Amino acid sequence: MIRNLAQLAYHLDAWLQASLGRRYNSFLGVGLVLGLVHQFQDLPKDFAHGGGISTILVALMDVALLINQAGQFHEHLERRRAMPKQAPLLRRGGAAKTPAKTDDADLNAP
């Protein structure tokens, strides 16, 4: 069952990465940072109530997840950099230039 959940998570992550790209990575990174900020803000209150250790452990896990997310984003950028360059796309409404025909055979071709 854990293997099936891991496989489903992998495919969902790949689909989100392909569909949303940078927005997906940004969303994850911002979410982790905001979660960390919230946990650190609540840390004094949690220590006052005697429960600060669990908050610190959760914050450390979030830091590890943030480091992992940054590493995955770096790998993604390196894969994109290693891809061959594509020809620039035509702008909307722009006419494509066709090469001039120079041979008589080309001029008479259908």
Phi and psi in radians as a Rosetta constraint file:
Dihedral C 1 N 2 CA 2 C 2 CIRCULARHARMONIC -1.125 0.35
Dihedral N 2 CA 2 C 2 N 3 CIRCULARHARMONIC -0.665 0.35
Dihedral C 2 N 3 CA 3 C 3 CIRCULARHARMONIC -1.104 0.35
Dihedral N 3 CA 3 C 3 N 4 CIRCULARHARMONIC -0.717 0.35
Dihedral C 3 N 4 CA 4 C 4 CIRCULARHARMONIC -1.140 0.35
Dihedral N 4 CA 4 C 4 N 5 CIRCULARHARMONIC -0.713 0.35
Dihedral C 4 N 5 CA 5 C 5 CIRCULARHARMONIC -1.133 0.35
Dihedral N 5 CA 5 C 5 N 6 CIRCULARHARMONIC -0.708 0.35
Dihedral C 5 N 6 CA 6 C 6 CIRCULARHARMONIC -1.130 0.35
Dihedral N 6 CA 6 C 6 N 7 CIRCULARHARMONIC -0.709 0.35
Dihedral C 6 N 7 CA 7 C 7 CIRCULARHARMONIC -1.156 0.35
Dihedral N 7 CA 7 C 7 N 8 CIRCULARHARMONIC -0.720 0.35
Dihedral C 7 N 8 CA 8 C 8 CIRCULARHARMONIC -1.099 0.35
Dihedral N 8 CA 8 C 8 N 9 CIRCULARHARMONIC -0.748 0.35
Dihedral C 8 N 9 CA 9 C 9 CIRCULARHARMONIC -1.105 0.35
Dihedral N 9 CA 9 C 9 N 10 CIRCULARHARMONIC -0.692 0.35
Dihedral C 9 N 10 CA 10 C 10 CIRCULARHARMONIC -1.084 0.35
Dihedral N 10 CA 10 C 10 N 11 CIRCULARHARMONIC -0.824 0.35
Dihedral C 10 N 11 CA 11 C 11 CIRCULARHARMONIC -1.172 0.35
Dihedral N 11 CA 11 C 11 N 12 CIRCULARHARMONIC -0.679 0.35
Dihedral C 11 N 12 CA 12 C 12 CIRCULARHARMONIC -1.118 0.35
Dihedral N 12 CA 12 C 12 N 13 CIRCULARHARMONIC -0.753 0.35
Dihedral C 12 N 13 CA 13 C 13 CIRCULARHARMONIC -1.087 0.35
Dihedral N 13 CA 13 C 13 N 14 CIRCULARHARMONIC -0.755 0.35
Dihedral C 13 N 14 CA 14 C 14 CIRCULARHARMONIC -1.116 0.35
Dihedral N 14 CA 14 C 14 N 15 CIRCULARHARMONIC -0.710 0.35
Dihedral C 14 N 15 CA 15 C 15 CIRCULARHARMONIC -1.145 0.35
Dihedral N 15 CA 15 C 15 N 16 CIRCULARHARMONIC -0.777 0.35
Dihedral C 15 N 16 CA 16 C 16 CIRCULARHARMONIC -1.104 0.35
Dihedral N 16 CA 16 C 16 N 17 CIRCULARHARMONIC -0.694 0.35
Dihedral C 16 N 17 CA 17 C 17 CIRCULARHARMONIC -1.109 0.35
Dihedral N 17 CA 17 C 17 N 18 CIRCULARHARMONIC -0.744 0.35
Dihedral C 17 N 18 CA 18 C 18 CIRCULARHARMONIC -1.228 0.35
Dihedral N 18 CA 18 C 18 N 19 CIRCULARHARMONIC -0.631 0.35
Dihedral C 18 N 19 CA 19 C 19 CIRCULARHARMONIC -1.394 0.35
Dihedral N 19 CA 19 C 19 N 20 CIRCULARHARMONIC -0.762 0.35
Dihedral C 19 N 20 CA 20 C 20 CIRCULARHARMONIC -1.855 0.35
Dihedral N 20 CA 20 C 20 N 21 CIRCULARHARMONIC -0.426 0.35
Dihedral C 20 N 21 CA 21 C 21 CIRCULARHARMONIC 1.056 0.35
Dihedral N 21 CA 21 C 21 N 22 CIRCULARHARMONIC -2.158 0.35
Dihedral C 21 N 22 CA 22 C 22 CIRCULARHARMONIC -1.070 0.35
Dihedral N 22 CA 22 C 22 N 23 CIRCULARHARMONIC -0.593 0.35
Dihedral C 22 N 23 CA 23 C 23 CIRCULARHARMONIC -1.081 0.35
Dihedral N 23 CA 23 C 23 N 24 CIRCULARHARMONIC -0.654 0.35
Dihedral C 23 N 24 CA 24 C 24 CIRCULARHARMONIC -1.135 0.35
Dihedral N 24 CA 24 C 24 N 25 CIRCULARHARMONIC -0.830 0.35
Dihedral C 24 N 25 CA 25 C 25 CIRCULARHARMONIC -1.106 0.35
Dihedral N 25 CA 25 C 25 N 26 CIRCULARHARMONIC -0.715 0.35
Dihedral C 25 N 26 CA 26 C 26 CIRCULARHARMONIC -1.117 0.35
Dihedral N 26 CA 26 C 26 N 27 CIRCULARHARMONIC -0.750 0.35
Dihedral C 26 N 27 CA 27 C 27 CIRCULARHARMONIC -1.045 0.35
Dihedral N 27 CA 27 C 27 N 28 CIRCULARHARMONIC -0.794 0.35
Dihedral C 27 N 28 CA 28 C 28 CIRCULARHARMONIC -1.133 0.35
Dihedral N 28 CA 28 C 28 N 29 CIRCULARHARMONIC -0.787 0.35
Dihedral C 28 N 29 CA 29 C 29 CIRCULARHARMONIC -1.121 0.35
Dihedral N 29 CA 29 C 29 N 30 CIRCULARHARMONIC -0.789 0.35
Dihedral C 29 N 30 CA 30 C 30 CIRCULARHARMONIC -1.131 0.35
Dihedral N 30 CA 30 C 30 N 31 CIRCULARHARMONIC -0.694 0.35
Dihedral C 30 N 31 CA 31 C 31 CIRCULARHARMONIC -1.081 0.35
Dihedral N 31 CA 31 C 31 N 32 CIRCULARHARMONIC -0.737 0.35
Dihedral C 31 N 32 CA 32 C 32 CIRCULARHARMONIC -1.159 0.35
Dihedral N 32 CA 32 C 32 N 33 CIRCULARHARMONIC -0.739 0.35
Dihedral C 32 N 33 CA 33 C 33 CIRCULARHARMONIC -1.125 0.35
Dihedral N 33 CA 33 C 33 N 34 CIRCULARHARMONIC -0.778 0.35
Dihedral C 33 N 34 CA 34 C 34 CIRCULARHARMONIC -1.109 0.35
Dihedral N 34 CA 34 C 34 N 35 CIRCULARHARMONIC -0.671 0.35
Dihedral C 34 N 35 CA 35 C 35 CIRCULARHARMONIC -1.096 0.35
Dihedral N 35 CA 35 C 35 N 36 CIRCULARHARMONIC -0.722 0.35
Dihedral C 35 N 36 CA 36 C 36 CIRCULARHARMONIC -1.122 0.35
Dihedral N 36 CA 36 C 36 N 37 CIRCULARHARMONIC -0.768 0.35
Dihedral C 36 N 37 CA 37 C 37 CIRCULARHARMONIC -1.053 0.35
Dihedral N 37 CA 37 C 37 N 38 CIRCULARHARMONIC -0.766 0.35
Dihedral C 37 N 38 CA 38 C 38 CIRCULARHARMONIC -1.098 0.35
Dihedral N 38 CA 38 C 38 N 39 CIRCULARHARMONIC -0.748 0.35
Dihedral C 38 N 39 CA 39 C 39 CIRCULARHARMONIC -1.133 0.35
Dihedral N 39 CA 39 C 39 N 40 CIRCULARHARMONIC -0.715 0.35
Dihedral C 39 N 40 CA 40 C 40 CIRCULARHARMONIC -1.219 0.35
Dihedral N 40 CA 40 C 40 N 41 CIRCULARHARMONIC -0.548 0.35
Dihedral C 40 N 41 CA 41 C 41 CIRCULARHARMONIC -1.187 0.35
Dihedral N 41 CA 41 C 41 N 42 CIRCULARHARMONIC -0.610 0.35
Dihedral C 41 N 42 CA 42 C 42 CIRCULARHARMONIC -1.479 0.35
Dihedral N 42 CA 42 C 42 N 43 CIRCULARHARMONIC -0.107 0.35
Dihedral C 42 N 43 CA 43 C 43 CIRCULARHARMONIC -1.027 0.35
Dihedral N 43 CA 43 C 43 N 44 CIRCULARHARMONIC -0.816 0.35
Dihedral C 43 N 44 CA 44 C 44 CIRCULARHARMONIC -1.055 0.35
Dihedral N 44 CA 44 C 44 N 45 CIRCULARHARMONIC -0.692 0.35
Dihedral C 44 N 45 CA 45 C 45 CIRCULARHARMONIC -1.135 0.35
Dihedral N 45 CA 45 C 45 N 46 CIRCULARHARMONIC -0.703 0.35
Dihedral C 45 N 46 CA 46 C 46 CIRCULARHARMONIC -1.168 0.35
Dihedral N 46 CA 46 C 46 N 47 CIRCULARHARMONIC -0.671 0.35
Dihedral C 46 N 47 CA 47 C 47 CIRCULARHARMONIC -1.151 0.35
Dihedral N 47 CA 47 C 47 N 48 CIRCULARHARMONIC -0.610 0.35
Dihedral C 47 N 48 CA 48 C 48 CIRCULARHARMONIC -1.118 0.35
Dihedral N 48 CA 48 C 48 N 49 CIRCULARHARMONIC -0.544 0.35
Dihedral C 48 N 49 CA 49 C 49 CIRCULARHARMONIC -1.670 0.35
Dihedral N 49 CA 49 C 49 N 50 CIRCULARHARMONIC 0.073 0.35
Dihedral C 49 N 50 CA 50 C 50 CIRCULARHARMONIC 1.450 0.35
Dihedral N 50 CA 50 C 50 N 51 CIRCULARHARMONIC 0.302 0.35
Dihedral C 50 N 51 CA 51 C 51 CIRCULARHARMONIC -2.158 0.35
Dihedral N 51 CA 51 C 51 N 52 CIRCULARHARMONIC 0.546 0.35
Dihedral C 51 N 52 CA 52 C 52 CIRCULARHARMONIC -1.313 0.35
Dihedral N 52 CA 52 C 52 N 53 CIRCULARHARMONIC -0.421 0.35
Dihedral C 52 N 53 CA 53 C 53 CIRCULARHARMONIC -1.141 0.35
Dihedral N 53 CA 53 C 53 N 54 CIRCULARHARMONIC -0.758 0.35
Dihedral C 53 N 54 CA 54 C 54 CIRCULARHARMONIC -1.134 0.35
Dihedral N 54 CA 54 C 54 N 55 CIRCULARHARMONIC -0.639 0.35
Dihedral C 54 N 55 CA 55 C 55 CIRCULARHARMONIC -1.131 0.35
Dihedral N 55 CA 55 C 55 N 56 CIRCULARHARMONIC -0.696 0.35
Dihedral C 55 N 56 CA 56 C 56 CIRCULARHARMONIC -1.137 0.35
Dihedral N 56 CA 56 C 56 N 57 CIRCULARHARMONIC -0.719 0.35
Dihedral C 56 N 57 CA 57 C 57 CIRCULARHARMONIC -1.122 0.35
Dihedral N 57 CA 57 C 57 N 58 CIRCULARHARMONIC -0.718 0.35
Dihedral C 57 N 58 CA 58 C 58 CIRCULARHARMONIC -1.149 0.35
Dihedral N 58 CA 58 C 58 N 59 CIRCULARHARMONIC -0.697 0.35
Dihedral C 58 N 59 CA 59 C 59 CIRCULARHARMONIC -1.121 0.35
Dihedral N 59 CA 59 C 59 N 60 CIRCULARHARMONIC -0.698 0.35
Dihedral C 59 N 60 CA 60 C 60 CIRCULARHARMONIC -1.120 0.35
Dihedral N 60 CA 60 C 60 N 61 CIRCULARHARMONIC -0.662 0.35
Dihedral C 60 N 61 CA 61 C 61 CIRCULARHARMONIC -1.130 0.35
Dihedral N 61 CA 61 C 61 N 62 CIRCULARHARMONIC -0.702 0.35
Dihedral C 61 N 62 CA 62 C 62 CIRCULARHARMONIC -1.148 0.35
Dihedral N 62 CA 62 C 62 N 63 CIRCULARHARMONIC -0.650 0.35
Dihedral C 62 N 63 CA 63 C 63 CIRCULARHARMONIC -1.101 0.35
Dihedral N 63 CA 63 C 63 N 64 CIRCULARHARMONIC -0.742 0.35
Dihedral C 63 N 64 CA 64 C 64 CIRCULARHARMONIC -1.094 0.35
Dihedral N 64 CA 64 C 64 N 65 CIRCULARHARMONIC -0.710 0.35
Dihedral C 64 N 65 CA 65 C 65 CIRCULARHARMONIC -1.137 0.35
Dihedral N 65 CA 65 C 65 N 66 CIRCULARHARMONIC -0.667 0.35
Dihedral C 65 N 66 CA 66 C 66 CIRCULARHARMONIC -1.148 0.35
Dihedral N 66 CA 66 C 66 N 67 CIRCULARHARMONIC -0.711 0.35
Dihedral C 66 N 67 CA 67 C 67 CIRCULARHARMONIC -1.113 0.35
Dihedral N 67 CA 67 C 67 N 68 CIRCULARHARMONIC -0.744 0.35
Dihedral C 67 N 68 CA 68 C 68 CIRCULARHARMONIC -1.073 0.35
Dihedral N 68 CA 68 C 68 N 69 CIRCULARHARMONIC -0.756 0.35
Dihedral C 68 N 69 CA 69 C 69 CIRCULARHARMONIC -1.095 0.35
Dihedral N 69 CA 69 C 69 N 70 CIRCULARHARMONIC -0.743 0.35
Dihedral C 69 N 70 CA 70 C 70 CIRCULARHARMONIC -1.128 0.35
Dihedral N 70 CA 70 C 70 N 71 CIRCULARHARMONIC -0.686 0.35
Dihedral C 70 N 71 CA 71 C 71 CIRCULARHARMONIC -1.136 0.35
Dihedral N 71 CA 71 C 71 N 72 CIRCULARHARMONIC -0.729 0.35
Dihedral C 71 N 72 CA 72 C 72 CIRCULARHARMONIC -1.145 0.35
Dihedral N 72 CA 72 C 72 N 73 CIRCULARHARMONIC -0.673 0.35
Dihedral C 72 N 73 CA 73 C 73 CIRCULARHARMONIC -1.128 0.35
Dihedral N 73 CA 73 C 73 N 74 CIRCULARHARMONIC -0.681 0.35
Dihedral C 73 N 74 CA 74 C 74 CIRCULARHARMONIC -1.094 0.35
Dihedral N 74 CA 74 C 74 N 75 CIRCULARHARMONIC -0.772 0.35
Dihedral C 74 N 75 CA 75 C 75 CIRCULARHARMONIC -1.056 0.35
Dihedral N 75 CA 75 C 75 N 76 CIRCULARHARMONIC -0.713 0.35
Dihedral C 75 N 76 CA 76 C 76 CIRCULARHARMONIC -1.076 0.35
Dihedral N 76 CA 76 C 76 N 77 CIRCULARHARMONIC -0.770 0.35
Dihedral C 76 N 77 CA 77 C 77 CIRCULARHARMONIC -1.127 0.35
Dihedral N 77 CA 77 C 77 N 78 CIRCULARHARMONIC -0.668 0.35
Dihedral C 77 N 78 CA 78 C 78 CIRCULARHARMONIC -1.179 0.35
Dihedral N 78 CA 78 C 78 N 79 CIRCULARHARMONIC -0.670 0.35
Dihedral C 78 N 79 CA 79 C 79 CIRCULARHARMONIC -1.118 0.35
Dihedral N 79 CA 79 C 79 N 80 CIRCULARHARMONIC -0.720 0.35
Dihedral C 79 N 80 CA 80 C 80 CIRCULARHARMONIC -1.151 0.35
Dihedral N 80 CA 80 C 80 N 81 CIRCULARHARMONIC -0.672 0.35
Dihedral C 80 N 81 CA 81 C 81 CIRCULARHARMONIC -1.167 0.35
Dihedral N 81 CA 81 C 81 N 82 CIRCULARHARMONIC -0.557 0.35
Dihedral C 81 N 82 CA 82 C 82 CIRCULARHARMONIC -1.385 0.35
Dihedral N 82 CA 82 C 82 N 83 CIRCULARHARMONIC -0.256 0.35
Dihedral C 82 N 83 CA 83 C 83 CIRCULARHARMONIC -1.226 0.35
Dihedral N 83 CA 83 C 83 N 84 CIRCULARHARMONIC 2.592 0.35
Dihedral C 83 N 84 CA 84 C 84 CIRCULARHARMONIC -1.147 0.35
Dihedral N 84 CA 84 C 84 N 85 CIRCULARHARMONIC 2.588 0.35
Dihedral C 84 N 85 CA 85 C 85 CIRCULARHARMONIC -1.210 0.35
Dihedral N 85 CA 85 C 85 N 86 CIRCULARHARMONIC 2.412 0.35
Dihedral C 85 N 86 CA 86 C 86 CIRCULARHARMONIC -1.621 0.35
Dihedral N 86 CA 86 C 86 N 87 CIRCULARHARMONIC 2.713 0.35
Dihedral C 86 N 87 CA 87 C 87 CIRCULARHARMONIC -1.155 0.35
Dihedral N 87 CA 87 C 87 N 88 CIRCULARHARMONIC 2.522 0.35
Dihedral C 87 N 88 CA 88 C 88 CIRCULARHARMONIC -1.080 0.35
Dihedral N 88 CA 88 C 88 N 89 CIRCULARHARMONIC 2.481 0.35
Dihedral C 88 N 89 CA 89 C 89 CIRCULARHARMONIC -1.364 0.35
Dihedral N 89 CA 89 C 89 N 90 CIRCULARHARMONIC 2.629 0.35
Dihedral C 89 N 90 CA 90 C 90 CIRCULARHARMONIC -1.283 0.35
Dihedral N 90 CA 90 C 90 N 91 CIRCULARHARMONIC 2.491 0.35
Dihedral C 90 N 91 CA 91 C 91 CIRCULARHARMONIC -1.307 0.35
Dihedral N 91 CA 91 C 91 N 92 CIRCULARHARMONIC 2.669 0.35
Dihedral C 91 N 92 CA 92 C 92 CIRCULARHARMONIC -1.074 0.35
Dihedral N 92 CA 92 C 92 N 93 CIRCULARHARMONIC 2.263 0.35
Dihedral C 92 N 93 CA 93 C 93 CIRCULARHARMONIC 1.499 0.35
Dihedral N 93 CA 93 C 93 N 94 CIRCULARHARMONIC -0.159 0.35
Dihedral C 93 N 94 CA 94 C 94 CIRCULARHARMONIC -1.463 0.35
Dihedral N 94 CA 94 C 94 N 95 CIRCULARHARMONIC 2.453 0.35
Dihedral C 94 N 95 CA 95 C 95 CIRCULARHARMONIC -1.530 0.35
Dihedral N 95 CA 95 C 95 N 96 CIRCULARHARMONIC 2.423 0.35
Dihedral C 95 N 96 CA 96 C 96 CIRCULARHARMONIC -1.386 0.35
Dihedral N 96 CA 96 C 96 N 97 CIRCULARHARMONIC 2.447 0.35
Dihedral C 96 N 97 CA 97 C 97 CIRCULARHARMONIC -1.469 0.35
Dihedral N 97 CA 97 C 97 N 98 CIRCULARHARMONIC 2.324 0.35
Dihedral C 97 N 98 CA 98 C 98 CIRCULARHARMONIC -1.785 0.35
Dihedral N 98 CA 98 C 98 N 99 CIRCULARHARMONIC 2.509 0.35
Dihedral C 98 N 99 CA 99 C 99 CIRCULARHARMONIC -1.175 0.35
Dihedral N 99 CA 99 C 99 N 100 CIRCULARHARMONIC 2.548 0.35
Dihedral C 99 N 100 CA 100 C 100 CIRCULARHARMONIC -1.273 0.35
Dihedral N 100 CA 100 C 100 N 101 CIRCULARHARMONIC 2.440 0.35
Dihedral C 100 N 101 CA 101 C 101 CIRCULARHARMONIC -1.548 0.35
Dihedral N 101 CA 101 C 101 N 102 CIRCULARHARMONIC 2.324 0.35
Dihedral C 101 N 102 CA 102 C 102 CIRCULARHARMONIC -2.029 0.35
Dihedral N 102 CA 102 C 102 N 103 CIRCULARHARMONIC -0.422 0.35
Dihedral C 102 N 103 CA 103 C 103 CIRCULARHARMONIC -1.523 0.35
Dihedral N 103 CA 103 C 103 N 104 CIRCULARHARMONIC 2.606 0.35
Dihedral C 103 N 104 CA 104 C 104 CIRCULARHARMONIC -1.107 0.35
Dihedral N 104 CA 104 C 104 N 105 CIRCULARHARMONIC -0.583 0.35
Dihedral C 104 N 105 CA 105 C 105 CIRCULARHARMONIC -1.156 0.35
Dihedral N 105 CA 105 C 105 N 106 CIRCULARHARMONIC -0.644 0.35
Dihedral C 105 N 106 CA 106 C 106 CIRCULARHARMONIC -1.199 0.35
Dihedral N 106 CA 106 C 106 N 107 CIRCULARHARMONIC -0.613 0.35
Dihedral C 106 N 107 CA 107 C 107 CIRCULARHARMONIC -1.226 0.35
Dihedral N 107 CA 107 C 107 N 108 CIRCULARHARMONIC -0.524 0.35
Dihedral C 107 N 108 CA 108 C 108 CIRCULARHARMONIC -1.617 0.35
Dihedral N 108 CA 108 C 108 N 109 CIRCULARHARMONIC -0.052 0.35
Dihedral C 108 N 109 CA 109 C 109 CIRCULARHARMONIC -1.263 0.35
Dihedral N 109 CA 109 C 109 N 110 CIRCULARHARMONIC 2.530 0.35
